């Protein structure tokens, strides 16, 4: 009879959480240095400084979840919910950004 307990969360997921947290900090902090100017080119720089780390967060989070899924399928066991934590940092970043925009402190 197969073991139906969830598979262990791979170490790559923990590493992805740390990397994504650092990228989230960069996505929130770096665009603020472009905020003081009124030049349109600087506004584009702020948008790129936000978009690149957020895209990386999505890609790393998806890769970690896919890797956890593959490892769980090899063991014929269900995947733990913690495999989605790196990808959920993207949603946290969007929520923080919306909070800063709506409070006009960005």
Secondary structure, DSSP 8 states (H G I E B T S, - for coil): ----S-----HHHHHHHHHHHHHHHHHHHGGGGGTT---HHHHHHHHHHHHHHHHHHHHHHHHHHHHHHHHHHHTT----GGGGHHHHHHHHHHHHHHHHHHTT--
